[in-house]
Each structure stands twice: as structure tokens, then as C-alpha cells.
């Protein structure tokens, strides 16, 4: 059985054609694959870092799904909210 992320990709990208591939930023390790166009556009962002990630977004870059989720703990600061 496919993973939940693979199922989400199938749901949102089915019947959409790969329209464009661009590198985000200058010398950055993020690639944007745009599927479809107009109201049907979706983006699949590929992060080429140590563990990498795939991020499925709608046409306005709202996140619809992640291959890997990350939790970050903020350390330092004043002890209340970790900012500072």
C-alpha cells in the first residue's frame, strides 16, 4: 500500500502535466516543479539538503502535505518564550 504522502500526491497531481521546473533563489538547493496552470496549478518543492524533503503546495504555495515533518526547539533567551 502506498504511503499517505504518495496518496496525497496522486490525489492532487493526477492528470496534471509538469509545466515548469525552476530553482528557487540563487544557488539554493530547492527545486520547484509546477504541475498544471491557472486555478489548477500545484507545486512540488524538492529540498536537496542532508535528509531533504518534498513539499506539496497549491498554486499560492499553501502547504498541502509534507513527506517529512520537523519539530524545532527554540533555546536560549529569557526562558519564557525562548526568544532573545
Buried (B, 14 or more C-beta within 10 A) or exposed (E): EEEEBEEBBEEBBEEBEEEEEEEEEEEEEBBBBBBBEEEEBBBBBBBEEEEEBBBBBBBEEEEBBBBEEEEEEEEEEEEEEEEE
